[in-house]
Structures are given as structure tokens and as C-alpha cells.
Amino acid sequence: MTEISIAATPAPATPDPSALAADSEVVGAAVAAAGRGLIDRETVAEVVTLCAVAGEHLLVVGAPGTAKSEAVRRVAGQLGGRYFEYLLGRFTEPNELFGPVDLRGLREGRVEFETAGMLPEAEIAFLDEVFLGSTAVLNTLLGLLNERVFRRGRTVLDSPLRVCVGAANHLPDDPALAAFADRFLARVFVEPVADARLEELLEAGRRRPTVTSAGPGGLLAAVDRLAAGARACDLDEVTPLLGTALRRLRAAGVPVSDRRAVRSQKLVAAAAVLDGRTAASARDLWVLPLIAPTSDTQALARDILGDLVEKAANRSLVHAAEELSRSTAARAERLARAGTALLAEHRTLPEGRDSRLRLEAALREIDAGFEPADLPAALAGIRAELVAAVVPS
């Protein structure tokens, strides 16, 4: 009898913690730059980055004109690599996304496709009105999203796609489209900017946006190292908490399939490495509302997971962590980063330029959010620097 030996799959290499922390800092700075001037859309930019590290896709749902595409473009510009964007419609042909037939091959009897510059060769993609695609488009897209492989005719191509962001004005009612939507693990729902922030929106709209690009490749090497770190991330400590959280979601009526439950671990691991750590903890459970399918169920998820995410925070994704967890730790991280950036800007202003109003606004927000006795040490230091900058010596 012939013995059959099965080679064990090698475990992912343990990442160097210091190198991981350095990559998380660089990528965090890039996503912060992408979100600068995007009023109330910083969370979208940060979740795009989270999904790129997790190797998952994102669905952004919101009314037209709510800067969905602008947020994705800015992240793509910061991270670099090949970017593909397209607005789908009922009459969009597959070759508009995946490339035309190679005519030279066709003359020789081969049906192959020219994919240069098209979706199969993109590293970051944005598909607006993604549910309006035809059956032919969505079927081909489904294989590309699931397997990162493009198959059409005789063309079989491994896709370098890190993340595809689909956008829509609303969730589909058609069950067939709902099944397609399920391939997007994370969801972000956006509303028009609140009335209280309209002046900020108007001011930002008057400024010419600074379009920066990391160039070919850009920071994608750092993203890929973080993705490798996420695959090797130690989830043992957080697994019991994650199980408790998922049970609560299901008991509350939030639909979480087995597949989405398993894949949620990828978001948790990505959050950990973007926070500069090789092991996940309760600090990373803020990502779980992202897997809830609707705006209402996401709000419900935040409520029922409140005690589990009370210490959640993330140094690289400060806005997303705060919005999805509502934790004081996440708020402290965001305020510390904002204060540090304001102080740096204040110090570089030419003599005569006064930024005290913005510094005072930052101080008011810190004091409104924390009692003096509860102020975290790092944030207390930032507050002291803000006071020194505001009060003349």
C-alpha cells in the first residue's frame, strides 16, 4: 500500500514588531493626509485602508454628492499603485471594466482580452453604482472579488487587487444582488454633512484640494507587509471575546453568517497590526459593527457591544475607531493626534499669523470630553502644550 504524505501548510512568519510598528505609523500618516479636508469622511478613508490590509472589500452606501469617490481617490493617491475607477450603468459592457478582446489573438482563433489599465490589473479599485451592473458584469466581478483571479475566454490572470470599494445610493432589494453585496465584508453608511459643520464644509470647498500621489508602488509595499503581519497575527487572546460579541449580535437579530463571522477575524487582525501590534486584543473589536448589513443594525451593534469595546482605539485609524466604538480611549487617541497636528502647524506659521482660535477649539473639545482626573497622560501632555501656545508668555 502506497503511503501518501501531506505536507503541512507552513505557518506565517512572525513579523518583526518594530518593523510592523514603523509600517503602521507610515500608513497611518498617509491615511491621515488623505482625510485632511474631507469633512466627516475621514472614517471612509480609514476603513478603505483597514480593508486593504485585511484583504477584504468595502461597500460605501450614501446619497449622491457625499464625497464617497473623493475619499477613495485620496487614499489611492496616498498609497500609490494602479488605481481603477468606473461608474456602472445598466448598459455597461464587460469590456469597459475588464478590457477589450485582443484582436490579434482573435484573428488566430483565440478569445483573449487586453487587460492593461483595466480592473483585472488594478491594485485599488472604486466601482460607483456597483449594483447597476449587468449579470455578465457582476458574474465576472464576483469571481475577481472572491478569488483575485480574472477568468474570461482563454484569459486567466492573477489580480493584484488589494481592495475594491463599491458604492451605491442604497442597498439593493433584489435577493440576487443582496447575495452579491455579501461579498463586501465591511460596510460604511454616510449621510450629508451635519448642519453644525456646514461652515467647515464651505471653507474646505473653497480650498483647492492638494492632490498627492505616492507614485508607482508607493506605500503598497508597507500595506503588503502589514497584510502579512495580519495573517500571522495572534488572535488567541481575543477569540473568546469575539465569540461573545458575535453571539450577542446574532441574539439581537443582526444577521451574521458563518462566513462573515470567520472573515471578521481578518478585520480584527488588520486593526491590530495597523495599531502596531502582533497580537489582537479587545482594543481591536471596534471593527465588528462594520460587518452589520444596514445602518440600523450597525447602530444596534455599537449599542450591544458597548462594554466589550469600551477600551477600543487605534493609533492609525483614529476616526473610524471612535465612530464605531464611541469609546473614551478612541476619543483620546483622536484628540491627541489632532492636537499634535495643530501644534505642529502653529509652530510653522509665519510671525503675525494667528491660529489661537483653532487651538482654543481643540482645548474646548478636550475639556468637554474629559474630566481633569480622567484625562489620559498622553492627552494631558498635549493639553498642556495647547495651553502654553494659547496663553501669551
C-alpha positions in Angstrom: 0.0 0.0 0.0 1.4 3.3 -1.1 1.8 5.9 1.7 0.6 9.4 0.9 2.4 12.2 2.8 0.6 15.5 3.1 2.9 18.5 3.7 1.7 20.8 6.4 1.0 24.3 5.4 3.8 26.5 6.8 2.7 29.0 9.4 3.0 32.6 8.5 6.4 34.0 9.6 6.2 36.1 12.8 6.6 39.7 11.8 9.2 41.9 13.4 7.3 44.1 15.9 9.4 47.2 15.4 9.2 47.0 11.6 5.4 46.4 11.9 5.1 49.5 14.2 7.1 51.6 11.7 4.9 50.5 8.8 1.7 51.2 10.7 3.0 54.7 11.6 3.8 55.4 7.9 0.5 54.1 6.6 -1.4 55.9 9.4 0.2 59.2 8.5 -0.7 58.6 4.8 -4.4 57.9 5.6 -4.4 61.0 7.9 -3.2 63.1 5.0 -5.8 61.6 2.7 -8.6 62.5 5.2 -7.4 66.1 5.8 -10.0 68.5 4.5 -12.6 65.7 4.0 -15.3 66.9 6.4 -16.9 64.0 8.2 -15.5 61.5 5.6 -12.3 60.5 7.5 -13.9 57.2 8.5 -14.4 56.2 4.9 -10.7 56.8 4.1 -9.6 54.9 7.2 -11.8 51.9 6.5 -10.5 51.6 2.9 -7.1 51.2 4.4 -8.3 48.7 7.0 -9.8 46.6 4.3 -6.7 46.8 2.1 -4.6 45.4 4.9 -7.3 42.8 5.7 -7.6 41.7 2.1 -11.4 42.4 2.1 -13.7 44.6 0.2 -15.8 47.6 1.3 -19.3 48.8 0.4 -20.0 52.6 0.9 -23.7 53.5 0.9 -24.9 57.1 0.8 -26.7 59.7 -1.2 -25.1 61.2 -4.4 -22.7 64.1 -3.7 -21.5 62.8 -0.3 -17.8 62.6 -1.3 -17.6 58.8 -1.5 -15.4 58.7 -4.5 -13.2 61.6 -3.3 -12.3 59.7 -0.1 -11.3 56.6 -2.1 -9.3 58.6 -4.6 -7.4 60.4 -1.9 -6.5 57.1 -0.2 -5.4 55.6 -3.5 -3.3 58.7 -4.2 -1.5 58.4 -0.8 -0.9 54.6 -1.0 0.0 54.6 -4.7 -0.2 51.7 -7.1 -2.5 51.2 -10.0 -6.0 52.7 -9.5 -9.1 51.9 -11.5 -12.4 53.8 -11.2 -15.7 53.4 -13.1 -19.3 54.4 -12.9 -21.5 51.4 -13.7 -24.8 51.6 -15.5 -27.4 49.2 -16.9 -25.7 49.2 -20.3 -22.1 48.9 -19.1 -20.3 46.3 -21.2 -17.9 43.9 -19.6 -15.1 45.1 -21.8 -15.4 48.6 -20.2 -14.2 47.1 -17.0 -12.2 44.1 -17.9 -10.7 45.1 -21.2 -11.5 44.5 -24.9 -10.9 41.4 -27.0 -7.3 41.0 -28.2 -7.9 41.4 -32.0 -4.6 39.8 -32.9 -5.4 36.7 -30.9 -9.0 36.7 -32.3 -7.6 36.5 -35.9 -5.8 33.4 -34.9 -8.9 31.9 -33.4 -8.1 32.7 -29.7 -10.5 34.6 -27.5 -8.2 36.6 -25.2 -8.5 40.0 -23.5 -6.4 43.1 -23.2 -6.4 43.9 -19.5 -3.7 46.6 -19.3 -5.0 49.6 -17.4 -8.3 47.8 -16.6 -9.8 46.4 -13.4 -8.1 43.0 -13.5 -4.7 44.7 -13.2 -5.7 47.3 -10.6 -4.4 47.3 -7.1 -7.1 49.6 -5.7 -10.5 49.9 -7.4 -13.6 52.0 -6.9 -16.9 51.0 -8.6 -19.6 53.6 -8.3 -23.3 52.4 -8.6 -21.9 48.9 -8.3 -25.4 47.2 -8.2 -26.4 48.6 -11.6 -24.0 46.3 -13.4 -25.4 43.7 -15.8 -25.5 40.0 -14.9 -22.4 39.4 -17.2 -20.5 42.2 -15.4 -21.5 41.1 -11.9 -20.7 37.4 -12.5 -17.2 38.2 -13.8 -16.7 40.7 -11.0 -17.8 38.1 -8.4 -15.0 35.7 -9.4 -12.5 38.6 -9.3 -13.5 39.7 -5.9 -13.7 36.2 -4.4 -10.6 34.7 -5.8 -8.4 37.6 -7.0 -8.4 35.8 -10.4 -9.8 37.1 -13.6 -11.2 34.4 -16.0 -12.8 35.3 -19.3 -12.4 33.3 -22.5 -8.9 31.9 -22.5 -7.6 34.7 -20.3 -6.7 33.7 -16.8 -4.9 36.4 -14.8 -4.0 36.6 -11.1 -5.2 40.0 -10.0 -3.1 42.2 -7.7 -6.3 43.8 -6.2 -5.8 44.7 -2.6 -9.3 46.3 -2.1 -12.3 47.0 -4.2 -14.6 49.7 -2.9 -18.2 49.5 -4.2 -20.5 52.5 -3.8 -24.3 52.7 -4.0 -27.0 55.2 -3.1 -28.9 52.4 -1.2 -28.8 48.7 -0.6 -30.5 46.5 -3.2 -33.9 44.9 -2.7 -33.2 42.1 -5.2 -32.1 38.9 -3.3 -29.7 38.1 -6.1 -28.0 41.4 -5.7 -28.0 41.1 -1.9 -26.0 37.9 -2.3 -23.5 39.8 -4.4 -23.4 42.6 -1.8 -22.5 40.0 0.8 -19.0 39.7 -0.9 -18.3 43.1 0.5 -17.5 42.3 4.2 -17.3 45.8 5.5 -19.9 48.5 5.1 -19.9 52.2 5.8 -23.0 54.3 5.6 -22.6 58.1 5.0 -25.0 61.0 5.5 -24.8 64.6 4.2 -22.5 66.7 6.5 -24.4 67.8 9.6 -25.7 71.4 9.7 -23.3 72.2 12.6 -20.3 71.6 10.3 -21.6 73.4 7.2 -19.1 76.3 7.6 -16.2 73.8 7.7 -17.6 72.2 4.6 -17.9 75.5 2.8 -14.4 76.5 3.8 -12.9 73.2 2.6 -14.8 73.5 -0.6 -13.2 76.9 -1.3 -9.7 75.5 -0.9 -8.1 73.8 -3.8 -7.5 70.2 -2.8 -3.9 69.1 -2.6 -3.7 66.0 -4.7 -0.7 63.9 -3.8 0.4 60.7 -5.1 2.9 58.2 -3.8 3.7 57.2 -7.3 4.0 53.7 -8.8 4.0 51.2 -5.9 4.0 53.9 -3.3 3.2 52.6 0.1 1.7 49.4 -1.1 4.8 47.5 0.0 4.1 48.7 3.5 0.5 47.7 3.2 1.5 44.3 2.0 3.9 43.9 4.9 1.1 44.8 7.3 -1.2 42.4 5.5 1.4 39.6 6.0 1.5 40.7 9.7 -2.3 40.5 9.9 -2.2 36.9 8.5 0.3 36.0 11.3 -1.5 38.0 14.0 -2.1 36.1 17.3 -5.8 36.0 17.8 -5.8 33.6 20.8 -6.5 36.3 23.4 -9.3 37.9 21.6 -11.1 34.8 20.3 -13.4 34.3 23.4 -14.4 38.0 23.3 -15.0 37.8 19.6 -17.2 34.7 20.1 -19.2 36.6 22.8 -19.6 39.6 20.5 -20.8 37.5 17.6 -23.3 35.7 19.8 -24.7 39.0 21.0 -25.1 40.3 17.5 -27.0 37.2 16.4 -29.2 37.2 19.6 -30.1 40.8 18.8 -31.2 39.9 15.3 -28.1 41.2 13.5 -27.6 38.7 10.6 -24.1 37.3 10.8 -23.5 34.3 8.6 -20.8 31.7 9.4 -18.7 33.1 6.5 -18.9 36.7 7.8 -18.2 35.6 11.3 -15.0 33.8 10.2 -13.9 36.7 8.0 -14.5 39.3 10.7 -11.2 38.0 12.2 -9.4 39.4 9.3 -10.6 42.9 10.2 -9.7 42.4 13.8 -6.2 41.3 12.8 -5.8 44.2 10.4 -6.8 46.7 13.1 -4.2 45.2 15.5 -1.3 45.5 13.0 -2.4 49.0 12.0 -2.1 49.8 15.7 1.4 48.5 15.6 0.9 45.2 17.4 1.4 41.5 16.6 -1.4 40.2 18.8 -5.0 41.3 18.8 -6.9 42.3 21.9 -10.2 43.9 23.0 -8.8 47.2 21.7 -9.5 45.9 18.2 -13.1 44.9 18.5 -14.3 48.3 17.3 -14.3 46.8 13.7 -17.3 44.5 14.4 -20.1 46.9 13.6 -18.7 47.1 10.0 -20.0 43.6 9.3 -23.6 44.5 10.2 -25.5 44.8 6.9 -27.6 48.0 7.4 -27.2 51.4 9.0 -29.8 50.4 11.7 -28.1 47.2 12.6 -24.7 48.9 12.8 -26.1 51.3 15.3 -27.6 48.4 17.2 -24.2 46.6 17.1 -22.5 49.7 18.6 -25.0 49.7 21.5 -24.9 46.0 22.4 -21.1 45.8 22.1 -20.5 48.9 24.2 -18.9 47.2 27.2 -16.7 45.0 25.0 -15.3 48.0 23.1 -15.0 50.5 25.9 -11.2 50.3 25.6 -11.1 50.2 21.9 -8.8 52.6 20.0 -6.4 52.7 17.1 -3.4 55.0 16.6 -3.6 54.8 12.8 -7.4 54.8 12.3 -8.5 57.3 15.0 -11.7 58.5 13.4 -13.1 55.1 12.5 -12.2 53.6 15.9 -14.0 56.4 17.7 -17.1 56.4 15.4 -17.6 52.7 15.6 -16.8 52.2 19.3 -17.8 55.5 20.9 -15.1 54.7 23.5 -13.2 57.3 25.5 -9.9 55.7 24.6 -10.6 56.1 20.9 -11.7 59.8 21.5 -8.4 60.4 23.4 -6.4 59.0 20.5 -8.2 61.2 18.0 -7.9 64.4 20.2 -4.2 63.7 20.8 -3.5 63.3 17.1 -5.5 66.4 16.2 -3.8 68.4 18.9 -0.3 67.3 17.8 -1.1 68.3 14.2 -2.4 71.7 15.3 0.6 72.4 17.4 3.0 71.4 14.5 1.1 73.7 12.1 1.0 76.6 14.7 4.8 76.4 15.1 5.4 76.7 11.4 3.2 79.7 10.8 5.0 82.9 9.9 5.0 85.6 12.5 1.8 87.6 12.6 -0.4 84.6 11.6 -2.6 83.6 14.5 -4.1 80.1 14.9 -5.2 80.5 18.5 -8.9 80.2 17.7 -8.3 76.6 16.4 -6.1 75.8 19.4 -8.8 77.1 21.7 -11.4 75.0 19.9 -9.2 71.9 20.4 -8.8 72.8 24.1 -12.6 73.1 24.5 -13.2 69.7 22.9 -10.7 68.1 25.2 -12.2 69.7 28.3 -15.7 68.8 27.2 -14.8 65.2 26.7 -12.8 64.5 29.8 -12.8 65.4 33.5 -9.4 66.6 34.6 -8.9 63.5 36.8 -9.8 61.2 33.9 -7.5 62.8 31.3 -5.1 60.2 29.9 -1.4 61.1 30.4 -0.6 61.5 26.8 -3.6 63.7 26.1 -2.8 65.7 29.3 0.6 66.5 27.8 -0.9 67.7 24.6 -3.4 69.8 26.5 -0.6 71.5 28.4 1.2 72.3 25.2 -2.0 73.8 23.7 -2.5 75.9 26.8 1.1 77.2 26.6 0.6 78.1 22.9 -2.7 79.9 23.6 -1.7 81.8 26.7 0.9 84.6 26.0 4.1 84.1 27.9 
